[in-house]
Amino acid sequence: MKRVLEKGGFEVLEAADGKKCQAAVAARLPDVVVLDILMPEQDGLETLRALRGLYPGLKILAISGGALGQQFDWLHFAKQLGADAVLEKPFSNETLLATVRSLLSNHAQAGPVP
């Protein structure tokens, strides 16, 4: 995803888990966070809840392929927790780019994040 987004003209910062994501966002508030739901250390739902509480205007795209054998709808729950958009894996490069661009255009219309 990093290469796809960079080729699409975006600057990309990576974090290996939810705790590192929160630290990266605190250090440099991004325009959009692409957040995988199933991550080590701190899962994406916990990270989403924390980010939404700290940065209510931050645009968050939650992604997940779910876990094999599980019936829980992670992305539905992510929307309930405040994700602005969700994508189910696998998704195309074009879908990823279009979703991020859509979030950014909505961000620009809404004005700066407080």
Steps between C-alpha positions, in 0.01 A plus 500: 500500500786737576633475143154541350430811706843649429456441127164674539682809626454456874762523773475186712607434858483142631438354842529131583224493762231705667721649771758611245219642287375713789852626565552584132170688482587695815839595354364608165127521443429347159215580265385136489576189703468162330446263790501122483264346752705191584840615628742394773542679834184712469229408252354740250167539681672610819725730297200640312318576824807674644567704184136600467499622862819701461449626143127516418558650154770254391401301192531126564477221245463160667601190305466132579483160346362362823643195665458153361208320656358806678148625445547847656457796264805707595437771242141557608623547856775734375233718334307506829816615679544787254698382197427735211535221244568127497646260245486123509814318385582422235435830324652645186767768491251725322243452776758589766607814316142606427398455864794699635439777244134509597588535868743779420247688287248475784774618740570805282129589493471464877793731570804447723503254785490683834 
